[in-house]
């Protein structure tokens, strides 16, 4: 394996001239000057080496040659400024030396010489001599206080990332100054030394660096920290070489080498941070209800992934986008159509169309809110914390089209698209079935509005509860005889309580209602009726028969002075129709239920 070496300058020892009996050269004669003073020291492994020099007072046509006193150094090549040569490996334990004589010939047969003392170290016998085949690296900026590269030089791992029997794993924590490119950090070349406990100075190997080795039975045979030594790091193009000479806490010596490609994963807040754009073409989309407020607003994750699940595990490479949204609770697992935007949720509101930005929890150091996880082919997980962007949801019956355009805290672009059916809730116990008790179609007749047969007859104004341009109203028309009635929730294209409910034909809302739409009937998270429902047989504690309005038309005419004409033709969640025969006309007492920030 090719090696790279550093040359160390020691005590000064220059010899000049080719004959001690000759006179001193004149001031204008050529002279050979080496770039180093003292001995030229090379490692026991040998290989190609070089030394720089210059010629003072050169003469046109001059030529440089070099020879070694000992045959184990040879193959000299001299250029205008560098002398290169090869050194054979030294297999003995002691050092050996040779004199290199450099001759400059000029003006025919005139010469000057200089010599260099070459020392080759003897081979060192280590308790543990290890050549790594596998490199693993991370970079972390720790609280802006210091920069740390983690380098693991080891034998290969098992497919599941665990250590193999009969293998060794060396872990080094190397402190440096800030990398030039934080998005693609590169380890600095040079010599790193084992430091004292707590020393995070640049070019220090942390005293917590260690080795762990396993015998053929998988039992730990060595587990020790390093107390002394150095590691030489060199870069050659895209490859790096590591050469470590270390002593552990047990007094054992270690020689660890690696040469080959390296890559570093950036760690932030204990996680590997995503530094690439992602264009996710999702195979599945799964909603997951997190919680439901008293306004029946559901906080839910929408999971988009292009990976195939095996049980609860996702196998990379691929991505999973987790979008934390605020939408109406849908007991059938649906999601509300519309455009959702990353913004700060406001307390005491329904936060329609809001997406919660991603963040790292201080409690458990995990990502929450809206974020993406990318799993590469090795199984490494990278996290992109999303701080800006939108999600657009389009519904066509039970089929959905979802388009996400996001930006992470590091400025990476995250796109995600999905078309098709939604998978069921992750929490299956929250998935409810159709709840209509109707066994067939139903025609409703109501008593004379001027009679005393109504136990609940009113229209409650709730202001701009759904953050639309229109006002939110709840209408109750409940009779004593017959014991049934109507609950309606709608958004009117009006802006004040004095205007009342606008005349028009109201359509079923697919999510949060817009002006001119009614909320479809459903049960909320606690099983109470919300939206538009037919309710029957009240026994003093609740209704025993009921049917939601999931589609159909609601016709309202505002006659003025809170008097309305109402008719409807609805479809329930089992396919039954329930409608009013003719029109109902009457006065609805109005109550102001609006509240600030609702």
Helices and strands as residue ranges (DSSP letters): E 15-16, E 31-34, E 40-42, E 47-56, E 63-68, E 73-78, E 82-87, E 96-106, E 110-120, E 128-131, E 134-142, E 146-154, E 168-176, G 182-184, E 190-194, E 204-205, E 210-214, E 220-236, E 239-248, E 253-261, E 265-268, E 271-273, E 278-281, E 284-292, E 297-305, E 309-310, E 313-314, E 318-328, E 338-342, E 354-355, E 359-360, E 367-368, E 371-375, E 381-396, E 399-408, E 413-421, G 428-430, E 442-444, E 454-461, E 471-479, E 484-492, G 497-499, E 504-508, E 517-518, E 522-523, E 529-530, E 533-538, E 543-548, E 551-560, E 563-571, E 577-580, E 584-587, E 589-592
